[in-house]
Amino acid sequence: MIYLSGSYRLILILGVILLCIPLATGQAVSQTTIQVYTDEDILGRITSITANNDIGVYSVTITRGMSVSPAQVGDTLKHKDVITLQKGSFADIQLVDRSEKTMLGGGTGGTAILIEKAGGSSAKAATPEVTESESGSRTVYVETEYGDVGSIKFIEGKGKIWRGGGNKLSYPATVSYPLIDGDVLTVTEGYAVVELHDSRVLTVNEGDKLYLYKKEPMSPESFLDPVINHPLVKQAGSFLDDTWESFKKLLRGESFEVKVPSATAGVRG
């Protein structure tokens, strides 16, 4: 048996507490806010939970004031409650100001959702501002430096994210779920709002499909390639080709040499 002094026991206990804090508090990478219009103190309830088996009961937690507790089906939601979902976990909540359930997901890095009381029941349920709204299937190219192209900002109803090549995988469309290059978002009920990294906000209505692709920034020389490759310009010969290659190196910050052809001119008197 190993005996520890009082100071060593204190250090050991503090170490265990620090290791447990991230799990207990449900720290998350992404955060969002859902506003609920009602005069009541109870803003909604949790109707279903899908836990991450590796995390267990702390996959979904509710923070109320200074108290953090595992969420359970049937738990009520109040003003300033924070629902935290660890990666790979999901939950459905029924809010009092809307008829459809709201689906929440932890995504790949965890999500924290603040539930706020926004006003009286006579007002409409709060929905994000949409800058673009079209019907039908469409393809969108997003120019971004991030690894993903955007995320789902809001969903009212049901949807799926289709990912992969020929044998595509599907995931439930949930708030804050990241969208990557090649994803297809489909909505079977209600609508979803997507926020892209190029500052666009799109709405996807029931029955619509949104195809998302990452647009690579064009290099400076790519703007002049159509000109330099024109047949008439090509006739200028190898000197122009060498000059063009040198110019592209200049744009990329590389060193280069320019060889100027020599010529002999004869003069008749």
C-alpha positions in Angstrom: 0.0 0.0 0.0 1.3 3.5 -0.9 0.8 6.3 1.6 0.7 9.9 0.4 1.3 13.0 2.5 -1.5 15.5 2.8 0.0 17.9 0.2 0.5 15.1 -2.3 -3.1 14.0 -1.8 -4.3 17.5 -2.4 -2.3 17.8 -5.6 -3.8 14.5 -6.8 -7.3 15.5 -6.1 -6.9 18.9 -7.9 -5.5 17.1 -10.9 -8.5 14.8 -11.1 -10.9 17.8 -10.8 -9.1 19.6 -13.6 -9.3 16.6 -15.9 -13.1 16.3 -15.2 -13.9 20.0 -15.7 -14.1 19.9 -19.5 -16.4 16.9 -19.5 -18.7 18.2 -16.7 -19.0 21.7 -18.1 -19.5 20.5 -21.7 -17.1 22.8 -23.4 -17.8 23.1 -27.0 -16.2 24.6 -30.1 -19.3 26.2 -31.7 -22.0 28.2 -30.0 -25.4 29.3 -31.1 -28.5 30.9 -29.6 -32.2 30.0 -30.0 -34.8 32.6 -29.1 -38.2 31.5 -27.9 -41.3 33.8 -27.9 -43.5 33.1 -24.9 -44.9 34.5 -21.7 -44.3 31.3 -19.8 -41.4 30.4 -17.6 -40.9 27.0 -19.4 -39.6 27.5 -22.9 -39.6 23.8 -24.0 -38.7 20.3 -23.2 -36.2 17.7 -24.4 -38.0 14.9 -26.3 -35.1 12.6 -27.3 -31.4 12.1 -26.8 -28.8 10.1 -28.8 -25.7 9.8 -26.7 -22.1 9.2 -27.7 -21.3 5.8 -26.3 -17.7 6.8 -25.5 -18.9 9.7 -23.3 -22.1 8.3 -21.8 -24.5 10.4 -19.7 -22.5 13.5 -20.2 -22.9 13.5 -24.0 -25.7 16.0 -23.5 -25.8 18.3 -20.5 -27.9 21.3 -19.3 -26.2 24.2 -17.6 -28.5 26.3 -15.4 -26.7 29.0 -13.5 -23.7 27.3 -11.8 -25.2 23.9 -12.0 -24.3 21.3 -14.7 -26.3 18.1 -15.0 -26.8 15.3 -17.6 -29.8 16.0 -19.8 -32.7 13.5 -19.8 -35.8 13.1 -21.9 -38.6 15.2 -20.4 -36.3 17.9 -18.9 -37.8 21.3 -19.1 -35.9 24.3 -20.6 -35.8 27.7 -19.1 -34.5 31.2 -19.9 -30.6 31.2 -20.1 -30.3 27.4 -20.1 -27.4 26.1 -22.1 -27.7 22.7 -23.8 -24.2 21.3 -24.5 -23.8 18.4 -26.9 -20.5 16.6 -27.2 -19.3 15.4 -30.7 -21.4 12.6 -32.1 -24.4 13.2 -29.9 -27.9 14.5 -30.8 -31.0 15.7 -29.1 -34.5 16.9 -30.2 -36.3 19.7 -28.3 -39.9 20.9 -28.5 -40.1 24.6 -28.0 -43.4 26.2 -27.0 -43.5 28.8 -29.8 -43.3 26.3 -32.7 -45.0 23.2 -33.8 -42.1 21.2 -35.2 -39.3 19.8 -33.1 -35.8 21.4 -33.4 -33.0 18.9 -33.9 -29.6 19.6 -32.3 -26.3 17.9 -32.9 -22.8 18.0 -31.5 -21.1 17.9 -34.9 -17.4 17.0 -35.0 -16.3 19.3 -32.1 -19.2 19.8 -29.8 -22.0 22.5 -29.7 -23.4 24.8 -27.0 -26.9 26.1 -27.5 -28.2 29.0 -25.4 -32.0 29.1 -24.9 -33.3 32.6 -24.5 -36.8 34.0 -23.8 -37.2 36.7 -26.4 -40.7 38.2 -25.9 -44.4 37.6 -25.7 -46.3 34.7 -27.3 -48.0 37.0 -29.8 -44.8 37.4 -31.7 -43.5 35.1 -34.3 -40.8 32.5 -33.5 -37.4 33.9 -34.1 -35.6 32.8 -37.2 -32.3 33.8 -38.6 -32.1 36.5 -41.2 -31.7 35.0 -44.7 -29.9 36.9 -47.4 -30.6 34.4 -50.2 -33.8 32.4 -50.7 -34.4 30.3 -53.8 -36.6 27.2 -54.5 -35.4 24.0 -56.2 -32.0 22.4 -56.4 -28.9 24.6 -56.8 -25.1 24.4 -56.7 -23.1 26.9 -54.7 -19.3 27.5 -54.8 -17.8 29.0 -51.6 -14.4 30.7 -51.7 -12.9 30.1 -48.2 -9.6 29.5 -46.4 -11.3 27.2 -43.9 -11.4 23.4 -44.1 -15.2 23.4 -44.3 -17.5 25.7 -46.3 -20.0 26.6 -43.6 -22.5 25.2 -41.2 -26.3 24.8 -40.5 -27.4 27.8 -38.5 -31.1 26.8 -38.0 -33.4 24.0 -38.9 -37.2 23.7 -38.5 -38.2 20.2 -39.6 -36.0 17.4 -41.0 -33.1 17.2 -43.3 -30.0 15.1 -44.2 -26.4 15.8 -45.2 -25.1 13.5 -47.9 -21.4 13.0 -47.9 -18.9 10.9 -49.9 -18.5 9.6 -53.4 -20.5 6.8 -55.0 -21.6 5.2 -51.8 -22.7 8.3 -49.9 -23.0 8.5 -46.1 -25.9 10.5 -44.7 -26.1 12.4 -41.4 -29.1 14.1 -39.7 -29.1 17.9 -40.5 -28.6 19.5 -37.1 -27.8 23.0 -35.8 -24.1 23.9 -36.1 -23.2 20.8 -38.1 -20.2 21.6 -40.3 -20.6 21.4 -44.1 -17.6 20.4 -46.2 -16.7 20.4 -49.9 -19.0 18.1 -51.9 -21.8 17.9 -49.3 -25.4 17.8 -50.4 -28.1 19.1 -48.0 -31.6 17.9 -48.5 -34.7 19.0 -46.6 -37.7 16.6 -46.3 -39.8 18.7 -43.9 -39.8 22.4 -43.1 -36.7 24.4 -44.0 -33.0 24.9 -43.0 -30.8 28.0 -42.9 -27.1 27.6 -43.9 -24.4 30.1 -43.1 -21.4 30.0 -45.5 -17.9 31.2 -44.7 -18.1 33.8 -47.5 -20.8 35.7 -45.4 -23.8 34.4 -47.4 -26.8 33.0 -45.6 -29.1 30.6 -47.6 -32.4 29.0 -46.9 -33.2 25.5 -48.1 -36.9 24.8 -48.3 -38.7 21.4 -48.1 -37.9 19.3 -51.1 -34.9 21.3 -52.1 -31.3 20.2 -52.5 -28.2 22.3 -51.9 -24.9 21.2 -53.5 -21.9 22.7 -51.8 -18.4 23.0 -53.3 -15.2 24.7 -52.2 -14.0 27.3 -54.8 -10.2 27.5 -54.9 -8.9 31.1 -55.2 -7.5 31.9 -58.7 -3.8 32.6 -59.0 -2.8 35.9 -60.5 -1.3 34.3 -63.7 -4.5 32.4 -64.3 -6.2 35.6 -65.4 -3.7 36.0 -68.2 -3.5 32.4 -69.3 -6.3 32.7 -71.9 -4.5 35.7 -73.5 -1.0 34.1 -73.6 -2.4 30.9 -75.0 -4.2 32.5 -77.8 -3.1 31.2 -81.3 -2.0 34.6 -82.5 0.1 35.2 -79.4 1.6 31.7 -79.7 3.0 32.7 -83.1 5.4 35.1 -81.4 7.6 32.2 -80.7 9.7 30.9 -77.8 10.9 34.3 -76.6 7.4 35.3 -75.6 6.9 31.9 -73.9 10.1 32.4 -71.9 9.0 35.9 -70.9 5.6 34.6 -69.8 7.2 31.9 -67.7 9.5 34.5 -66.1 6.5 36.7 -65.4 4.7 33.9 -63.6 7.8 33.3 -61.4 7.7 37.0 -60.6 4.1 36.7 -59.4 5.1 33.8 -57.2 8.0 35.6 -55.8 10.6 33.4 -57.4 13.9 34.4 -58.9 14.4 34.2 -62.7 16.6 35.1 -65.7 15.5 36.7 -68.9 17.4 35.8 -72.1 17.2 38.5 -74.7 17.8 37.2 -78.3 20.5 38.9 -80.2 20.0 40.1 -83.8 22.2 41.6 -86.6 20.9 44.5 -88.7 22.3 45.4 -92.1 22.2 48.9 -93.4 22.4 49.7 -97.1 23.8 53.0 -98.1 
